Amino acid sequence: MTTPNPDNLGPRDYDAELDAILESGMAGILAKLQARLEPQAALADLQNRVRGQVPPPNQSDQQASSAADEADTSRATSQALQAVCDRIDAFDFYLRTVLRSPDDFFAGAAFIANARPALLQLRSGLANRSLTKSQAQRILDEIQQNLDQADRVMRQQGSDLDAALRDRARGQTASNGTASAQMHSLHTHVMRLFEGSGHHAALQPSR
Amino acid sequence: MAQEGGIVRDEPALQRRDSRHPALDFTAPAPPVTVASVTNFVEFFIAEQPGLVRYLLSQGADQYEADDAAQAAFEEALKAWVSIQHPKAWLYKVAWRNFLGANVRVREHETPTEETLLDTSHRLASGNPAEFTDDEQMILDAIKALPPMQRQVMGMTIAEFSPAEIADFLECDSAAVRQNLRRARDNLARQLGLTRRRVQ
C-alpha cells in the first residue's frame, strides 16, 4: 500500500467514493435540520432579541399545575384565542397580498412590511400563551404605529392607507372593512383574551 | 429610492450597498429598512439557517450550542442587515466567534453554578433536536475529529465557500486552504475506512 503524500494535492483513488459519502451524509443532515426549522417562531425570537424583549422562561411547574386546574374554564378561552389567531392570519394575509401585488414598491410599503413581523410575533406569543397583556398591548401599538405611518406617507402622496390597500388587494382577499376597523377589532379581541387575568398575567397554556 | 409618478420605488438592497463606500460614509444616515431588505433577510434566514447549524455541528458544537450561536449571529445580522456586504461569509464568521466565545465562557467557570449551567430544556430555537442516522453521525464525528484548520476548511467547503473565500475567512492564502482540504480529505478517507477497503 502506498500512503498518499499529504503535500501531493493531486486526486486520490477514493475521491469519488468520499465525495459520494460526504454528499449523501451532509444532504441528509441538512434535510433534517431544514425539517425542524420553525421560521416564524425563530424570526419572532430574533425580533424579540433585537428589541431586548426576551420572553420570560416557561412557567414553573406550580403555575402549570394551576393551569391544569383551570382547564375547564380555559376551553372557552382557547376558542377565543383560535378566533383571534384566525383574525391575525386573515389580516396578515391581507397585508402580504398587498405587498406581493405586481407593483411591489409603493409609498408606505416599508411600514406595512414592518407591521407584519409584529403581527406574527403577536400571533406566536398568543398561540404559545407566552405574552402578557402589556406585551400584547405594546405589539398592537407597534402594528398600529406602522400602519399610521404608512397612512401618513400615503396621504402625502394624495391617497390613504385604506384606499391603497383596497385598490392593491382588490379581488385577491376577502377583507372585512378598513385597515383601521380591522385593527380596532383585533385590538378589542386580543384585549378581551386577557380580561380577568390581570395586567401582567399571561394566558394559561392549553395547546 | 427613486420616485416615478408618485410611486416610490426601492432599489434592491444589494445594488444600493455595492454603489456605496461604507468606509467613507460613516456620517451618512443608516440606509432605511425597506420591503426589499426585510424580505431579503427573511429569505436569507430560511435559506441559510440549517446550513449554518450544520456547519457549527461539524465544528464540534452540539445542537443546542449550534442553535444558540446561529441565532445570535442572525440577531447581529438583523441589526446590521442593510450594511452587510457579504451576508453569508459575515454570518458564518460571527456564528463561529459566538460558538468559540460561548465555549470560552463555559470553560472560564471552573465550578458550574446554577446560573452558569445552561438550561437545555427550552433552548432550541428550531424545535426538537434532529435525529441523525448512524452514517450521518459518523461523518459528523469524523469531521469533528480533524485537526482544527482541516476541520474549518472542510466545514466551509461543505458550506459551499470557495477556497478564496475560505482563505479570506481564515486569513491565510488559498494554497494553504487547498493543502488543508487535501489533508482533511485524506484523514476523512482514513477514518471512514476508504483507504483500508482499497487495500483489501
Interface residues (C-beta under 8 A of the other chain):
Chain A: M1 P4 P6 D7 N8 L9 R12 D13 Y14 D15 E17 L18 I21 L22 S24 G25 M26 G28 I29 L30 K32 L33 Q34 A35 R36 L37 E38 P39 A41 A42 L43 D45 L46 Q47 R49 V50 P57 N58 L99 D103 D104 F105 F106 A107 A109 A110 I112 A113 N114 P117 Q157 G158
Chain B: G6 I7 V8 R9 D10 P32 V33 T34 V35 A36 V38 T39 V42 F45 I46 Q49 P50 G51 V53 R54 L57 Q71 A72 F74 E75 L78 K79 D119 H122 A125 S126 G127 N128 P129 A130 E131 F132 T133 D135 E136 M138 I139 L140 I158 R178 Q179 R182 R183 R185 D186 L188 A189 L192 L194 T195 R198 V199
